[in-house]
Amino acid sequence: MRLVSLSILLAAWLCGAAAADPPALSVARMSPSSSFVLARDGTIYMEIAYRSDQPIRLQARAFASGVSVDKGQKMNASVVHPASNGRALVWVSFGEPAVIDEIRVTAYDETWRPLQTLAVPRPAQWLAKSAETSVEPPGWVHTLIDAERKIAEQYREDNPPESDPWGSALVAFMFLAVPGYFILQVIALLTQRGRWRWAAVAPFLIMAPAAVHAGLALNAGSNLWPIVLIFAAPLGFLYLAILLALRSARDGRLFA
């Protein structure tokens, strides 16, 4: 019996050790492969061949002398690749002058826990000037972009987000509070007198600047023009709802 138990423990340990193997990473292709000077927003693409026994994310980051060059750096947003032998696209770019000597490609699990890092020596310099003509990436880059888009779509289908009734209710309330505030504001001004009316005017201190900001943003063509109004309206709505409820509870009536 003791021998059987030891055998089971040994088998479990071996399985755990095998499952803990980090992903294997290598660079299959890179573009550009020889140019060391890039214009602003120029991009270094890398095709990474990987072997993993669990789903992984892959992301690149540029370094200089062992330190991440974060200022102006842009990098790929990683999709979750299935556990298998596969290929993935990673890239780095800079929107301002920068000098690097290395690109590190890190494999993460689905929750962004780092599993393995591949250090790739790659001296490169980004200039402040934009390229005079657009540079089209090679065909394999477009192929990998399409493949990663399909992987992301499949992952979303297989892992739909959990429903959040409280979050949905909060978002619905915030949007409904915008017309709700204006309705309550008109009711409060028409029905209240004296100090109650003065109290009902208080939300204007928040809503008037929010409305002005929304108008200016809309005139400027901003897609987010109502955002300040959406965040301010629930405060005004709740204030007026409480005010009118207190008036009704105190005097047994809503009208002055």
N, C-alpha and C positions, 0 to 999 in steps of 0.2 A: 504493500500500500504506500509506504514511504517513497519507494522508487517511482511509482506512478505519479505521486504528487510532485516529486522533483521534476519529472519529465514534463508535466503540465506547466509548471512554473518556468522551466527552461524554454519551452515552446512559446509561451506568452511573452517572455523577455525577448526572444529572437524576433517575434512578430512586431513587437514595439520598437525594437531597434531598427527593423527594416522600415517601418512606417515613419521613423524619425529622420530618415535620410534627407538631406537638404536637396533642393532642386539643382540640376546640372545646367549651367548656362554657358553659351559660347556665342561669339559674334560671327554670323554667317556673311553679312554684307554691310557696307557702310557707304553713305553718300553725303557730301563729297569725300572721296577716299584719299585725295592728295592735296587739296587746297587747304592752306592753313590760315588764310585771311578771308573773312566773310563780311559782307555788308550788314548793316543793321537789319535785324529780323531774319538774317540768314539762318538756315536750319541744318543741323547735322542729324541725319537719319541713320538708324542702326536696325538691322534685322537680327533678332536674337533667336537662336535655336535653343530650345529648352527641353528638359526631361524632368517630369515631376509626378509624384504619386498622389498629389493633392492639388486642388484648384489654386492657381496663383495669379497675382497681379505683378506686372513688371513696369518699372519706372526708371528713367535715366535722370542723372543729376551731374552737373559740371563742377569740377574742383580745380583749385590752384594751390599748389604746395600743401595738399592734404586738407584744405579748408573749402567748404562749399561756397561757391560764388553766387550768392543769392540775389544781389542787386541786379534787377533787370532780367533775371533768368526766367525762361518759360520752358515747360517740359510737358511730356505727354500725360494725359489723364488715362490711367490704366483700367482696362476692362478685366473681368475675371476670366482667365483662360482655363479650360477644363484640364483635369489631370490626364496627362498623356505626353507623347513626344509631339512638339509643335513648334510653330514660329510665331513671333510677336514683333510688333513695331514699337520702338522707343525713339525719342528725339529730344534734343535740347536746342534752345534758341535764346538770343539776347536782343533786347530792345534798346540797348545803349552800349557804349564801349566796354569791352571786357577781354580778359586774357585768361585762358585756362590751359592746363596741362594733362587733364585726366577726366574721363567720364566714367562714373560708376553706375552700373545697372543693378538695381536691387529687386529681388523677388520677395513679395509679401504674400501672406495668406489672405483669405477673403476679408479678414478684419484688420488688414494693414499691419500685421505683426511681421517684422523682417525675418526672412528665412535664409537668404544667401545673397552675397554681393559679388559682382564681377567687376573688377577694376580694369579699365581699358585706357592705356596711355594714348592721349589724343591732343597734342598741342594745337591750339587754335586761337585766333584773335578776331573779335568783332569790332567793326569800325562804327563811327557815329553816323556816317553817310549811308543812305539807303541805296540799294542797287538801281542803276539807271534803267535796266530792263529786268523784267520778272524772270526768275529762274524756275523752270518746271522740274519737279522731282522726277526721278526715273520711274519707269513703269512698275517695278516691283514694289515701290512705295505705295502707289495707288492700289495695287492688288492687296497689299496688307491692310490698307485703310478700309477697303471694302470688306475684307475678311473679319476685321475687328468690329466693324459695325454690325455684322451679322451675329458675331459672338455676343455682343452686348444685347442685341434684341432677343436672342435666345435665352440669355441669362435673366432678363427681365420677365420673360414669359414663364420660366421655370421657378423664379423666385419673386412672385408678386409682393409688393409691400403690404405689411400687416395694416389692417384697418385701424384708424385712430378716431373713434367717435368724438372724443373730447376735443382733439385738435380740429376736426372738421366743424364741430359746433362753434369753436372759437373763431375760426375763419369766417363762417357764415354770419356770426354776430357782428364781427368787425365791418363786413361789407354792408349789412343791413342797418348798422348804426348810423351810416352816413345819411340816408334819407330819414331815418328815425329821429336823428338829432334835429333836423330842420323842422320836422312835424311837431316835435315836442317844444321846440323854441317858439314857434308861432302860437301854439296853444298856451304856453306860459305867458307870453307877452299880451295875449288877448284876454286872459282870464285873471291875471294877477294885478294887484294894486299896491301902492305904498312900498313898504320894505320888501314884500314878497316879489314885486316886480324888479326892484333893484337887485335882489338875489338872483332872479332869473336872467339878468343881463350878464352875469359873471362869465358864463362860457364864451362870450364874445372875445374875452381876453386871449383865449386859445384859438377859437375857430376863425376869427377874423384874419390873423396872420397866416393861418393854414390855408384859408381860401385864397388869399392874395398869392401865396407861394404856388398854389395849384394853378391859378390863372396864368402866372408868369411862366411856369414850366410848360403848360399847354401851349402857350404862345411861342415858346422856344422850340416846340416840337419834341419834347421829352416823352418817352413811352411810360415813364413813371410819374407823370405829373400829379396823379391823385394820391400818391403814397402818404404824404404828410397828413392830408385830410382823412385818409382811412385810419391812420393811427390816432389822430386827435378826436375824431367823432365819437368813439366809444366813451371817452372821458366826459364829453359834453352831454351825451345821451344819458349816461348813468347819473350824472349830477342832476339833470333836470328831472329824471324819473324819481330820484330820491326826494328832491325838493317838492314836487307835486304830491308825492305820497305823504310826506310830512304835513303838508298843508291840509290834505284831506283828513288825515288822522287827527290833527289838532283841532280843527274847526268843524269836522264832520261834513265838509263841503269842499269842492275844488274851486268854485268861482269866488271872487272877492266880494 
